[in-house]
């Protein structure tokens, strides 16, 4: 058995949850915040049998997509900020960050 932790953008979370339910994956959904963009993410915790891990990864890959987003850089904490003009920068966001970990024991009470 494996624990799959998938961190996805909020824009993809509803669609992913629908797909997980449709394909009979039981999951726990957590509201989280990313450190880089300080934007909302959703983290899915899914316990899955070893033989279904690839199916789950394919489902996540097909549901969560990359997109470009304009972000304003954070103001520098030190130095001269008088000449600092924060121009928006386009960055690629989205997709999914996925961790697959072995589970030694599973209990359901």
N, C-alpha and C positions, 0 to 999 in steps of 0.2 A: 504494500500500500504506500502511496505517496501523498504528501501535502503539496498542493499547487497554490502558490500565492501569486496573484496577477494584479498588478497596479495599472489601471487604465484611466484615461481622461474621462471626466464626467459626461462629456458628449457621447461617449460610446457605451456608458454603463447600462442604460436601459435596454439597448439592443442586445448587449452581451447577456444580460440577465434573462431576457426572453429566450435567447438561443440555448443557454444553459438549462433552463427549465424544460424547453422543448426536447432536448436530448437527454433528459433525466439525470442531470448532474445536480447534486445537492450542494449548495454553497452558502456561505455567510458573507454578506455584503457590508463593508465598513466605509464610512465617509472619512477620507484622509486629505491631507494637504501636502503638496510637493514643496520641497525646499528651494529649488532653483527659481521657479516662476511664482511661487507662493500661490498657486492656483489649486482649485479643488480637484481631487482625484477620487477614484473609488478603488478600494482594495477588495478583491474577492479571495476568500479562503475556501478551498475545495479539497476535500479528502476523496481520493480516487484510487481504484484498483490499478495495479501496474499495467495491465493490458489495455486500459482506457486512457492512459496518459497522452499518447500521441493524438488520439481523437480530440481530447480536450485542448491540446496545444494548437491543433489545426483550427478548431472552432474559434479560439481567441485570435489567432492570426488572421482569419478571414473576417472577423467582426470589427476589430480595432484598427483604425487606419491612421496614418500620419497626415498632418496638415501643417500649413505655415501660419504663423501668428505673429503679429506685431507686439513687441513688449518694450516698455520704457526701462532703460537701465536704472539701477539703484544709484542714488546719490552717494559719492564717495564719503567714507566716514572720516577721513583725514585729508590733509592737504588743502590747497586753495580751491574752494568751490565757487569763487566769484566768476571764473571763466568757464565753468562747467555748464554745458548746454546738453540736456538729455534728449538726444534724438532717438526716436523709436527704431528698434532693430528687429528684423524679421528672423525668427528662429523656427526650426522644425519641431513640432510637438506631436504628441499622440502615440499611436501604436500601443504597445504594452511592454511592461517590464515583468518578467515571469521568473519565479524561483520554484524549483522542483526539489523537494526534500524527502528523504526516506522517513517513514513512520515506523517506529519500533513496536508500538502498541496502539490499539484503538479501542475505546470503551464508549458505549452509549448507554446511559442510565435513564 
